[in-house]
Each structure stands twice: as C-alpha cells, then as structure tokens.
C-alpha cells in the first residue's frame, strides 16, 4: 500500500473507533443511573475502562510485535464492538461493569497497535506526520462522537450504544479487507522481551512520565471545566459543546497538518517543548475566562499546545526505540491511561478547594513536564 493510502485507512480506523467511543460519553451517566448506579458507582464505571487499558496496553503492544499488527487490531476493534452491544442490552448494573471491563481489556490493543503500525510504515523523518494524523483522527472522533450520541439519545438511551457497536463493525471491515500487515515484526520477535520495569530503566523512560503529567492535567481540565465555565461565565451544555468542538477541530488541524512539518523542521524535542509551553499559557489564560468568547479562545490555545505533545512524544519514542514498536507504544498508552485514571479525581478534589486550582496545577504539571524533558536530554547524552 502507498503511504498516502495507509494513512487514509489508519485515519479512518481511529476516527471510527473514537466516534464509537465518544458516542456513549454523554449518555452513559444517564444509562447507568437508570440501572440504579450511585454517583460513586458511576465513577467506578468510568474508571474501570481506563484501569483495564493501563494494565493491558503494554501486553497487547508486545503481542503485536510477535504476531503482527493486523490480528491484534482486529481483536481490539471486535472487543470494542462487543462491549458496546453488551451495554446496549444491559438490564442490570453488573452487566454494564462487565461490558466496560471486557471493552477496556480488549480495546487496549487499538491505540498502541495503530501507533506501532505508523512506526512500521514511516521513515524517521515522516514519523511525526504519521503520529499527527492518528492524533487528528482521535481528536475529530471525540468532536463528532458525543454530538451523535446526544442526538440519538433522544430516540432511546440504548440507541447510541447500538450505533457505536455498528460503527466499530464498519471499522473492523476496513481492517480486514483494506489494511495490509506490516512486515517488520520479525525483528521484534528475535529480541528478548523486556519487562515493564526494564522498559522504565531505558534512557527514553522520562518521556513516559512526561506524557503521564500531560494526561493528568488534561483529564483534570476535562473533568472540571464544565463547572468552571458555569461559575465564571454562566455557560451551559450547549455553549460547552461548541467550545469543545472548536477546540477539537483546531487540535485536529494542527495534528493532521502541522505536526509533520514542525517535527521535520524543528525536531520532535522542540515541538514537545513548544507544546508544553503553549499548554501552560492556555492554562494561565483559562484562569481569566469571563465569557463564551474567552473560554473558546483560551481553551483552543490550550488544545493547540496539547495537540502537539502526544504525536511528537510517540514519534520520538519510536525513533529512539531499542525494542519492538508495539512494546514502546503499549507502555506509552499505559501511562496515558494512568493519567486519565488519576486526573479526574485529582481535578475534582482541587476544584473543591478552589475553582482555580485544577488550572494552576496544570501550569505546575506543565513545568514539571518541561523539566522532565530536559532530564531526558541529559540522560540521553550520558547513556
């Protein structure tokens, strides 16, 4: 397959996966409530998915190094579809939990495998562009998914889950009939498999921690911004939907169109630093939000910076990799999921102390991330 066609297929795969995931976001709380979930149980229901991804992403990444990307991606998408259909037909709360656990376990294969596939089919010079395209697909999926879910929830609360399940099946067809297996897996199978602890002793390990801090700050913002925008500017759900849509589209444009150009001209390291600094500026500006316009502009500035970081980190990790790409991207996805487990709880706790603290902590975490990058550079020179 030509590189342009490969990227188009991978974009479609991740877009449909994330649309399916995003469809259920506005509906799941009400659906769980109908089945008798308390607020604490709803929190567990949301967290258990990320917990499964945290635990199993490295495993699926290593499996894709051994048996190939395509079969692992097929498993991941099939598992995602199965979990959506299980949720659609759930009649008891435990069935929702079972669906989320199964979905988290199997769909943990998707992100690391797609990123490893990109690393397989790109040169080091084009790696940032490929990772950016995947990031753009993820961002746009999150933009359109919740909107679709909100619209079809008016028919019935189970309808968005059915649509998400069928969306995943369409994605599976893309993988089965269009996506070709990469041929770079044999090298990884000849290498001795590293444990997670051994992976964290490599010179690239600080990049995992950097992504963890970035994920914590992002998840904290996502969990609290609706309350903050209401307190500061009286914004409701409709206005927030538009704001997050603007942020998502802007981030997707940057990831899909500019990350590749920037990494080629400036290098991944400089793009990471720019992304962290712009994100910190965005957090600082959010502290002054007082209207729809300022909320949209400042959150978009944050989103632009944040959108630069993940593709550049992914590209840099795979360029410096000393083991299989799947193993590397699996560990990265695991740290990303860990941030999404901790971030909402931490953000909520800080918001309870002061409505400004989640965003002040975002600035602090951005500074930590920048320091960690310089630690990585120093560690790389020493090794």
C-alpha positions in Angstrom: 0.0 0.0 0.0 1.2 3.5 -0.8 1.9 5.7 2.3 -1.0 8.1 1.5 -3.5 5.2 1.3 -2.1 3.7 4.5 -2.5 7.0 6.4 -6.1 7.3 5.0 -7.0 3.9 6.2 -5.4 4.4 9.6 -7.2 7.8 9.9 -10.5 6.1 9.1 -9.8 3.3 11.6 -9.0 5.6 14.5 -11.7 8.1 13.6 -14.5 5.4 13.6 -13.0 3.9 16.8 -13.1 7.2 18.6 -16.5 8.2 17.2 -17.8 5.0 18.7 -16.1 5.7 22.0 -17.3 9.3 22.0 -21.0 8.5 21.2 -21.5 7.0 24.6 -19.9 9.8 26.7 -23.0 12.0 27.1 -25.3 9.0 27.5 -23.5 6.6 29.9 -24.2 8.5 33.1 -28.0 8.6 32.5 -28.0 5.0 31.3 -26.2 3.8 34.4 -28.5 5.9 36.6 -31.5 4.1 35.0 -29.9 0.8 36.1 -29.6 2.1 39.7 -26.0 3.3 39.8 -25.0 5.7 42.5 -22.5 8.6 41.8 -19.7 6.5 43.3 -20.6 3.5 41.2 -20.7 5.8 38.1 -17.2 7.0 38.9 -16.1 3.3 39.2 -17.8 2.6 35.9 -15.9 5.4 34.1 -12.6 4.5 35.8 -12.6 0.7 35.3 -12.2 1.1 31.5 -9.1 3.2 31.9 -7.7 0.8 34.5 -8.0 -2.1 32.1 -6.2 0.0 29.4 -3.5 0.9 31.9 -2.9 -2.8 32.8 -3.2 -4.4 29.3 -1.9 -1.9 26.8 1.8 -3.0 27.1 0.7 -6.6 26.8 -1.2 -6.0 23.5 1.7 -3.9 22.2 4.2 -6.8 22.8 1.8 -9.3 21.2 1.6 -7.1 18.1 5.4 -7.3 17.9 5.2 -11.0 17.9 2.2 -11.9 15.8 1.7 -8.8 13.7 -0.4 -5.6 13.9 -3.4 -6.6 11.9 -4.7 -9.6 14.0 -4.2 -7.6 17.2 -6.1 -4.6 15.8 -8.9 -6.9 14.7 -9.1 -8.3 18.3 -9.2 -4.8 19.7 -11.9 -3.5 17.5 -14.0 -6.6 17.8 -13.8 -6.3 21.6 -14.8 -2.7 21.4 -17.9 -3.6 19.3 -18.8 -6.4 21.6 -18.7 -4.1 24.7 -21.0 -1.6 23.0 -23.6 -4.2 22.2 -23.3 -5.6 25.7 -24.0 -2.2 27.1 -27.0 -1.7 24.7 -28.7 -4.8 26.0 -27.7 -4.5 29.7 -30.6 -4.9 32.1 -28.5 -4.9 35.3 -25.7 -2.7 36.6 -23.3 -5.6 36.8 -23.7 -6.2 33.0 -22.6 -2.6 32.4 -19.5 -3.2 34.5 -18.8 -6.5 32.7 -19.1 -4.7 29.3 -16.7 -1.9 30.4 -14.1 -4.4 31.8 -14.2 -6.5 28.6 -14.1 -3.4 26.4 -11.2 -1.9 28.3 -9.3 -5.2 28.2 -9.7 -5.9 24.5 -9.7 -2.3 23.1 -6.5 -1.6 24.9 -5.0 -3.2 21.8 -6.1 -0.4 19.5 -4.0 2.7 20.2 -0.6 1.1 20.7 -1.1 -1.2 17.7 -2.1 1.7 15.4 0.9 3.8 16.6 3.2 0.8 16.1 1.8 0.4 12.6 2.6 4.0 11.8 6.1 3.5 13.1 6.4 0.4 10.9 5.4 2.2 7.7 7.1 5.6 8.1 10.7 6.8 7.9 12.1 8.6 11.0 11.7 11.9 9.1 8.0 11.3 8.5 7.2 9.7 11.8 5.8 12.9 13.4 3.5 13.4 10.4 2.1 9.8 10.8 1.6 10.2 14.5 -0.1 13.5 13.9 -2.6 12.1 11.5 -3.5 9.4 14.1 -3.9 12.2 16.7 -6.1 14.2 14.3 -8.4 11.2 13.8 -8.7 10.7 17.6 -9.5 14.4 18.1 -12.1 14.6 15.4 -13.7 11.3 16.6 -14.1 13.0 20.1 -15.7 16.0 18.4 -18.3 14.1 16.4 -18.9 11.2 18.7 -20.6 13.0 21.6 -22.7 15.1 19.3 -24.0 12.0 17.5 -24.6 10.3 20.9 -26.6 13.3 22.2 -28.8 13.4 19.1 -29.7 9.7 19.0 -30.2 9.5 22.8 -33.5 11.3 22.1 -34.7 8.1 20.4 -33.7 5.9 23.3 -30.7 5.7 25.7 -29.6 2.4 24.3 -29.6 3.7 20.6 -26.1 5.4 20.9 -24.6 2.1 22.1 -26.1 0.2 19.1 -24.7 2.9 16.7 -21.3 2.7 18.4 -21.3 -1.1 18.1 -22.1 -0.9 14.3 -19.6 1.9 13.9 -16.9 -0.4 15.3 -18.0 -3.2 13.0 -17.6 -0.9 10.0 -14.1 -0.1 11.3 -13.4 -3.9 11.5 -14.2 -4.2 7.8 -11.7 -1.5 7.0 -9.0 -3.5 8.8 -9.9 -6.9 7.4 -10.3 -6.0 3.8 -8.1 -2.9 3.2 -5.3 -2.8 5.8 -2.2 -4.8 5.0 0.0 -6.5 7.5 3.4 -4.9 8.0 6.5 -7.0 7.6 8.7 -5.5 10.3 7.5 -7.8 13.1 10.2 -10.5 12.7 12.9 -8.3 14.1 11.0 -7.7 17.3 10.3 -11.4 17.8 14.0 -12.2 17.8 14.7 -9.9 20.7 14.3 -10.8 24.3 11.2 -9.4 25.8 11.7 -6.7 28.3 9.6 -6.4 31.5 7.8 -3.2 32.2 10.3 -2.4 34.9 13.2 -2.9 32.4 11.4 -0.6 30.0 11.4 2.1 32.6 15.2 1.8 33.0 15.8 2.8 29.4 17.1 6.3 28.5 13.7 7.1 26.9 11.8 6.4 30.2 11.4 10.1 31.2 9.2 10.6 28.1 6.6 8.2 29.6 6.5 10.2 32.8 6.2 13.4 30.7 3.2 12.0 28.9 1.7 10.9 32.3 1.9 14.5 33.6 0.3 15.9 30.4 -2.5 13.3 30.6 -3.2 14.1 34.3 -3.5 17.8 33.6 -5.7 17.3 30.5 -8.0 14.8 32.3 -8.3 17.2 35.2 -9.4 20.0 32.9 -11.9 17.9 31.1 -13.5 16.8 34.4 -13.9 20.3 35.9 -14.2 22.8 33.0 -18.0 22.5 32.7 -18.4 23.5 36.4 -15.7 26.2 36.0 -17.3 27.7 32.8 -20.7 27.8 34.6 -19.2 29.5 37.7 -17.2 32.0 35.8 -19.3 32.8 32.7 -22.7 31.1 33.2 -22.1 28.8 30.2 -24.4 25.8 29.8 -24.1 22.5 28.0 -24.8 23.9 24.5 -22.1 26.5 24.8 -19.7 24.0 26.2 -20.4 21.6 23.3 -19.5 24.4 20.8 -16.3 25.2 22.8 -15.1 21.7 22.9 -15.9 21.3 19.2 -13.9 24.4 18.3 -11.0 23.1 20.4 -11.2 19.6 18.9 -11.3 20.8 15.3 -8.4 23.2 15.9 -6.3 20.5 17.6 -7.0 18.1 14.7 -5.9 20.6 12.1 -2.7 21.2 14.0 -2.0 17.5 14.4 -3.0 16.5 10.9 -1.4 19.4 9.1 1.4 21.0 11.1 3.0 18.4 13.4 4.7 16.7 10.5 6.0 19.9 9.1 7.2 21.1 12.5 8.9 17.9 13.5 10.8 17.8 10.2 12.0 21.4 10.5 12.4 21.7 14.3 12.7 18.1 15.5 10.4 16.3 17.9 12.1 17.6 21.0 11.5 21.3 20.1 7.9 20.5 19.2 7.4 18.8 22.6 8.8 21.9 24.4 6.6 24.3 22.3 3.5 22.2 23.0 4.2 22.2 26.8 4.8 25.9 26.9 1.7 26.7 24.8 -0.4 24.4 27.1 0.9 26.2 30.2 -0.1 29.5 28.6 -3.5 28.1 27.9 -3.9 27.1 31.5 -2.9 30.5 32.7 -5.4 32.2 30.3 -8.2 29.9 31.4 -7.9 31.5 34.9 -9.2 34.7 33.4 -12.2 33.3 31.5 -15.3 35.5 31.8 -17.4 34.9 28.6 -18.1 32.4 25.8 -15.5 34.1 23.6 -12.7 34.0 26.1 -13.5 30.4 27.0 -13.4 29.3 23.4 -10.2 31.2 22.6 -8.3 30.2 25.7 -9.3 26.5 25.7 -8.4 26.4 22.0 -4.9 27.8 22.8 -4.5 25.0 25.4 -5.8 22.4 22.9 -3.3 23.5 20.2 -0.4 23.1 22.6 -1.6 19.8 24.0 -2.2 18.5 20.5 1.5 18.9 19.6 2.8 16.9 22.5 1.4 13.3 22.1 2.3 12.8 18.4 5.8 14.3 18.9 6.4 12.1 22.0 5.2 9.0 20.1 7.4 9.8 17.2 10.5 10.4 19.4 9.9 7.2 21.4 9.7 5.0 18.3 12.8 6.8 16.8 14.8 6.0 19.9 13.3 2.6 20.4 15.7 -0.3 21.2 12.8 -2.9 21.3 9.6 -3.6 19.3 7.5 -0.6 18.4 4.4 -2.3 19.9 6.1 -2.6 23.3 7.1 1.1 23.3 3.7 2.4 22.2 2.0 0.0 24.6 3.9 1.4 27.6 3.1 4.9 26.4 -0.6 4.2 26.2 -0.5 2.6 29.7 0.9 5.9 31.1 -1.7 7.9 29.2 -4.4 5.7 30.7 -2.9 6.1 34.2 -3.1 9.9 33.8 -6.8 9.5 32.9 -7.5 7.5 36.0 -5.8 10.0 38.3 -6.6 13.2 36.6 -10.4 13.5 37.1 -10.3 12.6 40.8 -7.4 15.0 41.4 -9.1 17.7 39.4 -12.3 17.3 41.3 -10.5 17.3 44.6 -8.6 20.5 43.8 -11.8 22.2 42.4 -13.5 21.6 45.7 -10.7 23.5 47.4 -10.7 26.4 44.9 -12.1 26.6 41.4 -8.8 27.9 40.1 -6.6 25.1 41.5 -7.1 22.5 38.7 -5.7 25.0 36.2 -2.9 26.3 38.4 -1.9 22.7 38.9 -2.0 22.3 35.1 0.6 25.1 34.9 2.7 23.3 37.6 2.5 20.0 35.9 3.5 21.6 32.6 6.6 23.0 34.3 7.3 19.5 35.6 6.9 18.0 32.2 9.3 20.6 30.7 11.9 19.8 33.4 11.4 16.1 32.7 12.2 16.6 29.0 15.5 18.3 29.9 16.2 15.4 32.2 15.6 13.1 29.3 18.0 15.1 27.1 20.6 14.9 29.8 20.1 11.1 30.3 20.4 10.6 26.6 23.7 12.3 26.4 25.1 10.3 29.4 23.9 6.9 28.0 
